[in-house]
Amino acid sequence: MRWRITFGICLALAFCAQATVAGPQNQPNWVGSWSTSQQIPEPNNALASSDLRDATLRQIVHLSLGGRLMRVHMSNAFGTAPLHLTSVHIARPVATTSPEAASPRLDPSTDLALTFSGRPDVTIPAGAEFISDAVSFPAAPLSSVAITFHIDEAPSQETSHPGARATSYLVHGDHVGDADLRDALRFDHWFNIGSVDVSAPAGAAAIVALGDSITDGHGSTTNGNDRWPDDLAQRLLSAKPARPLGVLNEGIGGNRLLLDGLGPNALARFDRDVLAQAGVRDLIVMEGINDIGTFALQGGQNQPQSAHGALVDRIVGAYEQMILRAHAHGIRVFGGTLTPFVGSAYYKPGAPSEADRQAVNRWIRAPGHFDAVIDFDKALRDPQRPEQLLPAYDSGDHLHPSPAGYRAMAAAIPLADFAP
């Protein structure tokens, strides 16, 4: 009798599971096409409260994957009180001839108002984000979208991505539907925008690039979209056959694995920046150089070998936690080796720091840890001085790659690992 009851319960559970799965079959296959990590901006990258009172912000983002439907994530992740947006629009920006010619001008025929549960305004609770209703907005791969919103009262605490490397625009008053924002305040940061999802064909998915300033694109061209995740998106779409994969840049300059720095530590932001992204299937992790460098700044060069070994163990432990959490959600994890930084004027790393980097890279390269390895170190190092960046790939600070270096990083990623 007990077997029959158990069997009946199993049948009921199976039927419920089938019903649950069958429900959303006609829903779009939402895949992240663009995203950025949220943080509290440091004072020199924040806006004055007076700037954000009765203000219209226009911000340009560069998609990876295209689609016919779109939805936008608006974020109040670090706000300490509800945030009211009176209206949010999307449109195609007017194409510019060069990164230096970037402007807030739109093609007015493409301007669309977004809604949230059918309403034109939205109040986002503290610590939360809201996803807009889907809207028909056909967008080509590698195209740009302007997100414009009006805010009536300045946020209690700003939610931002300081390292946007894209020019944003602000004017006072409600000018969300204006084709141009004349005499706008300009700054190279993003505020309160989190992600853009597109409807994609079956089988399309997203790759998250989780990292620090090297992933965020320090040393790349402002408005040039030439960070290594941008270059990877271009390679995937140019491949034969093309890989229908979005690439989401979740890099934060100065970020660390083990401690908060510029932005919350990578494990603390893992759920929001990786697991919550739409359609994510793969994760590339390249982070840890700031943990090693900060240890050096704090006197680590004079610490005994046991202290360096403990640092490496903690970095490896953070990687293991990421792998566990990603695998629990069916996400493959690629380990990116840490690139050379000897000669960096900021960290002034010596032989002990280089030994730490090499120890971390040995663990990354060892079989059985990550699902696959991307050897960024090999792609960028100088064969004559492997502890340093190749001069042709060095932005000049001996830590961050140049645009040519970012292209070399993207070229080092085996596309065969990302099946169509």
C-alpha positions as a printed NumPy array, in Angstrom:
array([[  0.   ,   0.   ,   0.   ],
       [  2.825,   2.415,   0.932],
       [  4.414,   1.8  ,  -2.509],
       [  1.113,   2.585,  -4.236],
       [  0.704,   5.847,  -2.293],
       [  4.272,   6.86 ,  -3.078],
       [  3.809,   5.985,  -6.735],
       [  0.585,   8.003,  -6.85 ],
       [  2.303,  11.001,  -5.286],
       [  5.111,  10.708,  -7.835],
       [  2.596,  10.636, -10.688],
       [  0.85 ,  13.702,  -9.295],
       [  4.119,  15.558,  -8.9  ],
       [  5.161,  14.603, -12.423],
       [  1.839,  15.848, -13.799],
       [  2.222,  19.158, -11.918],
       [  5.76 ,  19.529, -13.214],
       [  4.597,  18.918, -16.779],
       [  1.831,  21.48 , -16.374],
       [  4.299,  24.023, -14.984],
       [  6.692,  23.514, -17.881],
       [  3.969,  23.595, -20.507],
       [  2.626,  26.98 , -19.412],
       [  5.319,  29.34 , -20.737],
       [  6.001,  27.537, -24.013],
       [  4.54 ,  30.419, -26.   ],
       [  6.539,  33.044, -24.107],
       [  9.529,  34.744, -25.764],
       [ 12.955,  33.272, -25.219],
       [ 14.357,  36.201, -23.264],
       [ 18.134,  36.526, -23.484],
       [ 20.299,  39.27 , -22.047],
       [ 21.83 ,  41.415, -24.781],
       [ 23.416,  44.136, -22.643],
       [ 24.038,  44.495, -18.939],
       [ 26.198,  46.331, -16.439],
       [ 27.076,  45.854, -12.78 ],
       [ 25.546,  48.124, -10.163],
       [ 27.363,  49.8  ,  -7.278],
       [ 27.379,  52.911,  -5.109],
       [ 29.471,  55.444,  -7.023],
       [ 32.495,  56.838,  -5.223],
       [ 32.181,  60.592,  -4.516],
       [ 34.152,  61.757,  -7.557],
       [ 31.859,  59.722,  -9.85 ],
       [ 28.55 ,  60.588,  -8.171],
       [ 26.161,  63.345,  -9.228],
       [ 25.024,  66.103,  -6.901],
       [ 21.52 ,  65.666,  -5.489],
       [ 20.53 ,  68.909,  -7.183],
       [ 21.53 ,  67.406, -10.542],
       [ 19.15 ,  64.474, -10.07 ],
       [ 16.108,  66.464,  -8.963],
       [ 13.533,  66.909, -11.772],
       [ 16.043,  65.5  , -14.256],
       [ 15.993,  63.675, -17.584],
       [ 18.833,  61.211, -18.16 ],
       [ 19.645,  59.783, -21.582],
       [ 22.077,  56.868, -21.664],
       [ 23.365,  54.908, -24.667],
       [ 23.991,  51.161, -24.472],
       [ 25.442,  48.819, -27.097],
       [ 23.621,  45.532, -27.655],
       [ 25.303,  42.229, -28.432],
       [ 22.359,  40.073, -29.589],
       [ 19.465,  41.424, -31.657],
       [ 15.748,  40.646, -31.426],
       [ 12.245,  41.853, -32.29 ],
       [ 10.997,  42.362, -28.719],
       [ 12.799,  44.176, -25.933],
       [ 12.5  ,  44.811, -22.227],
       [ 14.623,  47.004, -19.957],
       [ 15.672,  46.481, -16.327],
       [ 15.649,  49.661, -14.216],
       [ 17.619,  49.418, -10.985],
       [ 17.443,  50.843,  -7.48 ],
       [ 19.825,  48.179,  -6.179],
       [ 21.643,  50.458,  -3.73 ],
       [ 18.885,  52.94 ,  -3.022],
       [ 17.739,  53.201,   0.587],
       [ 14.253,  54.476,  -0.3  ],
       [ 11.801,  53.878,  -3.172],
       [ 12.776,  55.474,  -6.489],
       [ 10.057,  57.015,  -8.67 ],
       [ 10.598,  57.246, -12.436],
       [  7.828,  59.26 , -14.065],
       [  8.519,  57.863, -17.553],
       [ 11.029,  55.681, -19.399],
       [ 11.556,  55.63 , -23.189],
       [ 13.767,  53.746, -25.624],
       [ 14.833,  54.875, -29.094],
       [ 17.593,  54.474, -31.631],
       [ 20.329,  57.073, -31.259],
       [ 21.453,  58.948, -34.347],
       [ 24.553,  57.219, -35.67 ],
       [ 27.786,  59.16 , -35.225],
       [ 30.848,  59.091, -37.42 ],
       [ 33.34 ,  58.653, -34.573],
       [ 33.366,  57.998, -30.807],
       [ 34.28 ,  61.64 , -30.22 ],
       [ 31.117,  62.786, -32.017],
       [ 28.743,  61.029, -29.616],
       [ 25.566,  63.03 , -28.988],
       [ 22.168,  62.673, -27.27 ],
       [ 20.246,  62.959, -30.561],
       [ 17.608,  60.311, -31.366],
       [ 15.685,  59.153, -34.392],
       [ 12.264,  60.397, -33.196],
       [ 10.399,  57.912, -35.39 ],
       [ 11.757,  55.098, -33.214],
       [ 10.924,  56.622, -29.82 ],
       [  8.742,  54.354, -27.66 ],
       [  7.421,  54.743, -24.134],
       [  7.949,  51.747, -21.852],
       [  5.374,  50.573, -19.351],
       [  5.595,  48.631, -16.106],
       [  2.562,  46.44 , -15.468],
       [  0.806,  48.656, -17.991],
       [  1.683,  51.936, -16.268],
       [  3.954,  54.644, -17.728],
       [  5.624,  55.376, -14.375],
       [  7.237,  53.031, -11.875],
       [  8.255,  53.147,  -8.22 ],
       [ 11.144,  50.785,  -7.548],
       [ 11.577,  49.642,  -3.924],
       [ 14.901,  50.106,  -2.192],
       [ 17.366,  47.393,  -3.17 ],
       [ 15.237,  46.176,  -6.079],
       [ 14.892,  46.427,  -9.836],
       [ 11.869,  46.486, -12.129],
       [ 11.643,  44.92 , -15.587],
       [  9.574,  46.785, -18.145],
       [  6.756,  45.217, -20.11 ],
       [  7.854,  43.775, -23.442],
       [  7.719,  46.177, -26.366],
       [  8.082,  45.626, -30.095],
       [ 11.415,  47.242, -30.922],
       [ 13.326,  45.372, -33.645],
       [ 17.032,  45.78 , -32.981],
       [ 19.957,  44.492, -34.997],
       [ 22.905,  42.734, -33.371],
       [ 25.668,  45.121, -32.274],
       [ 23.339,  48.122, -32.528],
       [ 22.876,  50.833, -29.902],
       [ 19.799,  51.831, -27.915],
       [ 19.124,  55.054, -26.025],
       [ 17.356,  54.677, -22.676],
       [ 15.848,  57.951, -21.43 ],
       [ 14.009,  58.441, -18.151],
       [ 12.736,  61.273, -15.972],
       [ 13.216,  61.29 , -12.223],
       [ 11.295,  63.743, -10.041],
       [ 13.182,  63.4  ,  -6.745],
       [ 16.859,  62.564,  -6.338],
       [ 17.515,  59.024,  -5.055],
       [ 18.348,  58.539,  -1.395],
       [ 21.543,  56.815,  -2.485],
       [ 22.742,  56.555,  -6.065],
       [ 22.856,  53.288,  -7.995],
       [ 25.398,  53.571, -10.775],
       [ 28.058,  52.031, -12.955],
       [ 30.914,  54.559, -12.948],
       [ 33.053,  52.813, -15.575],
       [ 30.56 ,  53.096, -18.418],
       [ 33.066,  54.37 , -20.982],
       [ 30.003,  55.723, -22.757],
       [ 28.757,  59.298, -22.59 ],
       [ 25.456,  59.959, -20.832],
       [ 23.407,  63.163, -20.85 ],
       [ 21.31 ,  65.053, -18.28 ],
       [ 19.   ,  68.057, -18.475],
       [ 16.464,  69.415, -16.001],
       [ 12.757,  69.04 , -16.585],
       [ 10.846,  66.247, -18.322],
       [ 12.376,  65.966, -21.802],
       [ 12.137,  62.182, -22.194],
       [ 10.502,  62.42 , -25.622],
       [ 12.787,  65.141, -27.017],
       [ 14.8  ,  64.213, -30.094],
       [ 17.795,  66.132, -28.713],
       [ 18.937,  67.333, -25.298],
       [ 20.565,  70.688, -25.907],
       [ 23.214,  71.983, -23.506],
       [ 23.086,  68.715, -21.58 ],
       [ 25.438,  67.904, -18.723],
       [ 27.743,  65.106, -19.931],
       [ 29.42 ,  62.354, -17.926],
       [ 30.82 ,  58.916, -18.668],
       [ 28.748,  56.956, -16.118],
       [ 25.47 ,  55.048, -16.146],
       [ 22.728,  55.505, -13.541],
       [ 19.812,  53.208, -12.656],
       [ 19.959,  51.026, -15.773],
       [ 20.729,  47.347, -15.285],
       [ 20.067,  45.166, -18.333],
       [ 18.399,  44.942, -21.726],
       [ 16.807,  41.647, -22.793],
       [ 15.741,  40.709, -26.304],
       [ 13.518,  37.974, -27.663],
       [ 15.827,  35.472, -29.318],
       [ 15.523,  32.259, -31.323],
       [ 15.366,  28.93 , -29.556],
       [ 18.863,  27.884, -28.573],
       [ 20.117,  31.436, -28.093],
       [ 21.658,  32.154, -24.714],
       [ 23.877,  34.62 , -22.877],
       [ 27.486,  34.597, -21.712],
       [ 28.304,  36.586, -18.581],
       [ 31.793,  38.075, -18.282],
       [ 32.445,  38.587, -14.559],
       [ 35.52 ,  40.558, -13.656],
       [ 37.287,  43.75 , -12.66 ],
       [ 38.523,  46.784, -14.599],
       [ 40.094,  44.61 , -17.307],
       [ 36.636,  43.234, -18.109],
       [ 35.029,  46.636, -17.525],
       [ 37.352,  48.001, -20.209],
       [ 39.793,  50.402, -18.545],
       [ 42.032,  51.595, -21.365],
       [ 39.396,  51.059, -24.071],
       [ 37.948,  53.871, -26.196],
       [ 35.133,  55.952, -24.704],
       [ 32.058,  55.345, -26.909],
       [ 34.162,  52.923, -28.984],
       [ 32.704,  49.649, -27.629],
       [ 36.09 ,  47.931, -27.843],
       [ 36.291,  46.152, -24.497],
       [ 37.103,  42.45 , -24.776],
       [ 33.444,  41.375, -24.163],
       [ 32.439,  43.697, -27.049],
       [ 35.073,  42.088, -29.27 ],
       [ 33.877,  38.623, -28.232],
       [ 30.278,  39.492, -29.177],
       [ 31.492,  40.597, -32.592],
       [ 33.477,  37.385, -33.1  ],
       [ 30.522,  35.198, -32.129],
       [ 28.206,  36.893, -34.599],
       [ 30.814,  36.895, -37.393],
       [ 31.595,  33.185, -36.994],
       [ 30.515,  30.625, -39.561],
       [ 27.994,  29.549, -38.437],
       [ 27.127,  32.516, -36.234],
       [ 26.675,  31.85 , -32.532],
       [ 23.418,  33.48 , -31.322],
       [ 24.864,  34.442, -27.95 ],
       [ 24.538,  37.635, -25.972],
       [ 27.612,  38.818, -24.072],
       [ 26.975,  40.611, -20.771],
       [ 29.775,  42.702, -19.266],
       [ 29.652,  42.428, -15.476],
       [ 33.036,  43.996, -14.793],
       [ 33.653,  46.584, -12.071],
       [ 36.864,  48.591, -11.919],
       [ 38.844,  47.835,  -8.765],
       [ 36.618,  44.865,  -7.884],
       [ 37.874,  42.003,  -5.74 ],
       [ 36.896,  38.451,  -4.915],
       [ 37.467,  38.524,  -1.177],
       [ 36.722,  42.04 ,   0.068],
       [ 34.548,  44.949,  -0.961],
       [ 36.419,  47.688,  -2.751],
       [ 34.979,  49.591,  -5.681],
       [ 31.668,  47.805,  -5.689],
       [ 30.651,  44.772,  -3.641],
       [ 32.958,  41.757,  -3.786],
       [ 32.352,  39.332,  -6.627],
       [ 30.685,  36.682,  -4.459],
       [ 28.321,  39.239,  -2.916],
       [ 27.137,  40.402,  -6.345],
       [ 27.085,  36.945,  -7.936],
       [ 23.326,  36.379,  -7.678],
       [ 22.379,  39.738,  -9.211],
       [ 25.126,  39.949, -11.824],
       [ 25.21 ,  36.306, -12.956],
       [ 22.343,  34.091, -11.834],
       [ 19.591,  36.665, -12.365],
       [ 20.573,  37.477, -15.959],
       [ 18.117,  36.35 , -18.63 ],
       [ 19.079,  33.228, -20.573],
       [ 22.561,  32.888, -19.104],
       [ 24.243,  29.606, -20.072],
       [ 27.952,  30.358, -19.736],
       [ 30.109,  32.342, -17.328],
       [ 33.654,  33.618, -17.875],
       [ 35.409,  34.514, -14.619],
       [ 38.507,  36.694, -14.712],
       [ 39.05 ,  38.226, -11.31 ],
       [ 41.663,  38.176,  -8.558],
       [ 44.43 ,  40.517,  -9.687],
       [ 43.13 ,  43.263,  -7.371],
       [ 43.177,  40.854,  -4.417],
       [ 46.836,  40.092,  -5.119],
       [ 47.688,  43.729,  -5.812],
       [ 45.913,  45.073,  -2.722],
       [ 47.741,  42.52 ,  -0.576],
       [ 50.993,  43.883,  -2.002],
       [ 49.95 ,  47.486,  -1.263],
       [ 49.194,  46.558,   2.327],
       [ 52.691,  45.178,   2.929],
       [ 52.238,  41.725,   1.505],
       [ 55.666,  41.794,  -0.119],
       [ 57.164,  41.497,   3.371],
       [ 54.795,  38.81 ,   4.61 ],
       [ 55.963,  35.198,   5.09 ],
       [ 55.241,  32.604,   2.445],
       [ 52.465,  31.174,   4.614],
       [ 50.516,  34.457,   4.267],
       [ 50.852,  34.34 ,   0.489],
       [ 49.732,  30.714,   0.477],
       [ 46.68 ,  31.65 ,   2.545],
       [ 45.811,  34.428,   0.076],
       [ 45.999,  32.018,  -2.859],
       [ 43.856,  29.504,  -0.969],
       [ 41.182,  32.137,  -0.322],
       [ 41.141,  33.168,  -3.985],
       [ 40.791,  29.541,  -5.046],
       [ 38.022,  29.068,  -2.473],
       [ 36.105,  31.98 ,  -4.041],
       [ 36.439,  30.368,  -7.478],
       [ 35.136,  27.083,  -6.079],
       [ 32.102,  28.839,  -4.628],
       [ 31.333,  30.448,  -7.982],
       [ 31.621,  27.111,  -9.762],
       [ 29.3  ,  25.438,  -7.243],
       [ 26.669,  28.156,  -7.474],
       [ 26.795,  28.381, -11.252],
       [ 26.61 ,  24.609, -11.741],
       [ 23.552,  24.478,  -9.479],
       [ 21.831,  26.657, -12.113],
       [ 23.114,  24.714, -15.125],
       [ 25.716,  27.338, -16.048],
       [ 29.131,  26.333, -17.403],
       [ 32.093,  28.217, -15.94 ],
       [ 35.201,  29.229, -17.883],
       [ 38.257,  30.281, -15.916],
       [ 40.256,  33.19 , -17.32 ],
       [ 43.904,  33.246, -16.259],
       [ 45.172,  36.423, -14.605],
       [ 47.216,  38.637, -16.901],
       [ 50.692,  40.06 , -16.107],
       [ 50.999,  43.236, -14.032],
       [ 54.665,  43.587, -13.084],
       [ 55.619,  47.204, -13.685],
       [ 52.238,  48.534, -12.538],
       [ 52.909,  51.869, -10.861],
       [ 49.792,  51.503,  -8.743],
       [ 50.414,  48.087,  -7.205],
       [ 54.208,  47.985,  -7.564],
       [ 54.136,  44.179,  -7.492],
       [ 57.355,  42.316,  -6.722],
       [ 58.424,  38.698,  -6.94 ],
       [ 56.054,  37.479,  -4.162],
       [ 53.017,  38.973,  -5.949],
       [ 54.104,  37.451,  -9.253],
       [ 54.455,  34.091,  -7.496],
       [ 50.911,  34.476,  -6.162],
       [ 49.601,  35.173,  -9.673],
       [ 51.411,  32.151, -11.053],
       [ 50.009,  29.945,  -8.27 ],
       [ 46.459,  31.102,  -8.999],
       [ 46.946,  30.525, -12.715],
       [ 48.265,  27.   , -12.1  ],
       [ 45.053,  26.19 , -10.249],
       [ 42.907,  27.722, -13.006],
       [ 44.728,  25.709, -15.683],
       [ 44.602,  22.414, -13.754],
       [ 42.006,  19.951, -15.098],
       [ 38.903,  19.295, -13.053],
       [ 38.347,  22.786, -11.677],
       [ 36.715,  25.023, -14.29 ],
       [ 34.693,  23.535, -17.133],
       [ 37.197,  25.088, -19.549],
       [ 40.096,  27.534, -19.423],
       [ 40.709,  30.739, -21.392],
       [ 44.397,  31.583, -21.235],
       [ 44.35 ,  35.378, -21.226],
       [ 47.798,  35.355, -19.624],
       [ 49.305,  33.52 , -22.582],
       [ 47.536,  35.825, -25.039],
       [ 48.885,  39.058, -23.533],
       [ 52.26 ,  38.311, -21.951],
       [ 55.585,  39.341, -23.435],
       [ 57.412,  36.113, -24.451],
       [ 60.728,  37.728, -23.474],
       [ 59.419,  38.961, -20.101],
       [ 56.367,  36.809, -19.284],
       [ 55.723,  38.66 , -16.042],
       [ 54.848,  41.774, -18.092],
       [ 52.307,  42.679, -20.758],
       [ 53.495,  42.687, -24.344],
       [ 54.127,  46.392, -25.124],
       [ 51.79 ,  46.279, -28.138],
       [ 48.97 ,  45.185, -25.805],
       [ 49.756,  47.537, -22.908],
       [ 47.579,  50.626, -22.369],
       [ 50.612,  52.252, -20.765],
       [ 50.036,  51.508, -17.093],
       [ 51.397,  47.921, -17.321],
       [ 48.168,  46.57 , -15.824],
       [ 45.334,  47.258, -18.263],
       [ 45.364,  46.173, -21.925],
       [ 44.991,  48.594, -24.812],
       [ 42.216,  48.18 , -27.394],
       [ 44.643,  45.931, -29.31 ],
       [ 45.147,  43.917, -26.142],
       [ 41.4  ,  43.555, -25.671],
       [ 41.101,  42.26 , -29.241],
       [ 43.834,  39.723, -28.451],
       [ 41.908,  38.601, -25.372],
       [ 38.733,  38.036, -27.381],
       [ 40.727,  36.211, -30.062],
       [ 42.092,  33.854, -27.391],
       [ 38.611,  32.549, -26.587],
       [ 37.951,  29.296, -28.507],
       [ 34.603,  29.775, -30.221],
       [ 34.308,  25.998, -30.545],
       [ 33.477,  25.987, -26.819],
       [ 30.297,  27.928, -27.618],
       [ 28.257,  25.699, -29.881],
       [ 25.56 ,  27.328, -32.05 ]])
